[in-house]
Amino acid sequence: MKLKLGKVFQGKGSSDVGDIPTVAAAPLAGDTGMASAYDPTRAVSVVEQLRAAARGGKAVKQLPLIGHLSTAKQFQYLGAALATSFVLMLILFALYAIEARKNSAQVAAATEMQMLAQRLARGGAQSEMGGATGFDVLQSSREQFRGNLKALSTGGDYRGVAVSEPQSDSVRSAVTDLEKRWTLVDGKVDELVSARSILTSLSQAVSNVNQGNQGLLELAEQLATQLSSGSGREFALSNNLVMLTQRIAKNANALIGDEVDSDVAFLLGKDTATFRDIVNGLLQGSEALRVSAIRDGEARQTLTELGSRFQETERRLVEVLRAMPRLLAGKQAAKIIATEAEPLMAGAKTLSTAYEGAASTANFALYLAAALGLLSLLLGAALGYLFLNEARVRAAENERENQRNQEAILRLLNEMGTLADGDLTVKASVTEDVTGAIADSINFTVDELRKVVSDINATTGEVAGATQAAQAISQRLYQASQRQSGEIQRSSALVLQMAQSINEVSESATQGAKVAQQSLSAAELGSTAVQNQISGMNEIRAQIQESSKRIKRLGESSQEIGEIVELISDITEQTNVLALNAAIQAASAGEAGRGFTVVAEEVQRLAERSGEATKQIEALVRAIQADTQDAVNAMEKTTQGVVEGTRLSDAAGQALSEISRVSRDLAGLVGNISAQTQTQSTSVSEVTRGMQDILAVTEETSRGTQQTNVSIEELGRLAQTLRGSVAGFKV
């Protein structure tokens, strides 16, 4: 061992470091033959000798301009130049960053103005429909656009970045064009915002009209049904109320569209006034409407409620109609905003492009900073070259120090030769060389090793006794794990049977949920059919009411025909009397009146035939009136039947709805049962897997116990081996 280590260190006795020749150390005084301690003053002289040897042996390349100076001066000049160029580079980079940040802010502001132009168009469209959110978007977008344009045109602050007024002609032209377009849009935004109250109130008024229209329509239809047995005029006016209710709602909704027709507004006002006049006429009577006040108590109650509900609708519509000029102006402003948004966005895009083109002129500082960065790299490389030369000189001096240390190490190895034979009583010499601390550590280590060997001899006996006790305990543990494994297998079988039962319950619950869902679907289909039947009944009732109205009109027409027939009959009788008088006068005239007698007789015959025809027409009119009355009575009975059928259908629909609700609750309960059963099944499956895992762990424990027995036996054998191993040490 000693010879091998000596050869290794002797092989490192000479080396070539950086092609610098090795300088022999000066002989040291003293009788010990050992190398002296390191002397810094001698190291300086050695460095100077190495530099001189390097200059004499192989030429070292010098730096241009400053290579003739000392190394310290070269380091100073290169360091100062590097610091200066680096600081200038940082300054130029900072200037470029400031300019680039300002230009980026200008481009961002112009780009944001494109987005704001789109938001103005979208906010204008929403504001036109009366949306409060649209006005908020419109005003916020207008303020942001105005602020960005002011900052770009006169200079200012954009998101914490100071921007200057336009510098180039292209940017200045783009800003001027954008300001012209913005002046028009800004004015229209003011007009639209000033119409905010009427637009929002219009939207709210139309919403209220739509909400109350269904109730008004139901009351109007109820009134028409109640007046169907009254006079034809009352029935016609009640039907007009139904028609006006529908048309008022339709025209009110037309006001919130993009296009507002003045005729629609006029017709809306006219229909509102007509509705009010008809209600008042039916309540109080009206000569203009040719109708007297209705006397039916239920009909008057319905009409009073109809008029009361219509007052709120009328009030809101009158407010909207009074503000119609402002409404039209606001909608016109919204259209202009939507039209000018695209040119405004194009102008903002042109401005953004102009700013991007102007940014290229600010790159001079970046190029100059890059040049200074390259200069800094060159200066850094020169400093590295100087450091490399210094490192070569220091490496030669380190080689000399290593030679001295190798000699001390060889001496230490010779003293430690007997340690390899197990002699722990050896002591190494502690000197002031680099190996002095190593020798002291070796002595301490040998002392500790001697104690360890003594402890091992004492411990191996204790380990032998402990292994025998552990082996007995391990055997008992193995038997207990075998019994535990059998119990776990039986428990696993019982848990599997319980899991199978729970799965069967889960399948039954799932099937029950499907049946409940089918019942719910059937109930919903029945409810839909009943609703369709009710709708059909309502249509039939409307058609019957229309037919009844027309039959009543036919009865009124036949009554007028009867009156005309009576008039014709009276005229015929008078004609007959006149013809008889004419015949008497002609007979008294003698021969001169003979020709007139013939005419009078012919007129008398015509009058008689007219009278007979009149009587036939009168009989036909009476028959028509009787048939009309029968038809009206039949229609009324049919209407009552339809109303009764509708009531029964409503009751059936309510029953089906109750069935649907109960079926839905049943389906939910069955679904919950199924879910809980599935959860229990999952839990049992997890328990089964846990039992299987416990069984596997128990089996693994049993195998581990067997292996522990083997390991304990091996441990006893190793303790004997260890005792034999340390027996060769001399303590």
ABEGO torsion letter per residue (X at the ends): XAAAAAAAAAAAABBBBGGBBBBBBBBBBEAAGBBBBBBAAAAAAAAAAAAAAAAAABBBBBBBGAAABBAAAAAAAAAAAAAAAAAAAAAAAAAAAAAAAAAAAAAAAAAAAAAAAAAAAAAAAAAAAGBAAAAAAAAAAAAAAAAAAAAAAAEEBBGGBBBBBBABAAAAAAAAAAAAAAAAAAAAAAAAAAAAAAAAAAAAAAAAAAAAAAAAAAAAAAAAAAAAABBAAAAAAAAAAAAAAAAAAAAAAAAABABBBAAAAAAAAAAAAAAAAAAAAAAAEBAAAGBBBBABAAAAAAAAAAAAAAAAAAAAAAAAAAAAAAAAAAAAAAAAAAAAAAAAAAAAAAAAAAAAAAAAAAAAAAAAAAAAAAAAAAAAAAAAAAAAAAAAAAAAAAAAAAAAAAAAAAAAAAAAAAAAAGBAABBBBBBABAAAAAAAAAAAAAAAAAAAAAAAAAAAAAAAAAAAAAAAAAAAAAAAAAAAAAAAAAAAAAAAAAAAAAAAAAAAAAAAAAAAAAAAAAAAAAAAAAAAAAAAAAAAAAAAAAAAAAAAAAAAAAAAAAAAAAAAAAAAAAAAAAAAAAAAAAAAAEAAAAAAAAAAAAAAAAAAAAAAAAAAAAAAAAAAAAAAAAAAAAAAAAAAAAAAAAAAAAAAAAAAAAAAAAAAAAAAAAAAAAAAAAAAAAAAAAAAAAAAAAAAAAAAAAAAAAAAAAAAAAAAAAAAAAAAAAAABBX
